[in-house]
Amino acid sequence: MPVNTREFEKRWSPSEHVITRKISDETILVPISGNLANMQRIFTINEVGASVWAMMDGKKTEKEIRKALQQVFDVGEDQLDKDLLDFIEQLKQSDLIQEQTV
């Protein structure tokens, strides 16, 4: 079932308490609490996730991110829509991103 494109108008940016590090071929997200890293909640994301993360600048809409991914990765639209929204939901539930208002 196609995803409602109205859902692709949100803009996201990393939460201010997350540090991003690229180590070798992996991108790692580390939540920070106070001055300490929460080593129990380290997140490793793959190449596609790292591409999405890099585009989450608070200015690009989900639709713009989706379009950029379509140009780089060979994946069907329905699968891309589902995967993108699932990834955003996981980041949101883990408090790694925050929605930006226009």
C-alpha positions, 0 to 999 in steps of 0.5 A, a space after each residue: 500500500 502506498 504511503 500518504 505523501 503528506 507524511 513526507 513534509 516534516 523536517 528533522 534535525 539531530 537532537 542536540 544531545 547526540 554525537 555522530 562519529 564515522 569509524 571505518 565504514 560505520 556511522 555511530 550515534 552516541 547519545 550524551 547525558 550531561 557530560 557522559 556518553 550513554 554507552 548502553 545506547 550506542 547506535 550503528 547505522 548503515 550507509 543508507 541510514 548515514 545518508 539520511 542522517 547527513 541530510 537531516 539538517 532541519 531544512 530538507 523535508 522528508 520528500 527532499 531526502 526521499 528524492 535524493 535517496 531515489 537518485 543514489 540507491 536502486 530501490 522501489 518507491 514503496 519500499 523506500 517510503 516504508 524504509 524511510 518512515 520506519 528509520 525516522 520512527 526508530 530515530 524519533 523513538 530513540 530521541 535521536 532526532 527532533 522535528 523542526 517547525 517552519 
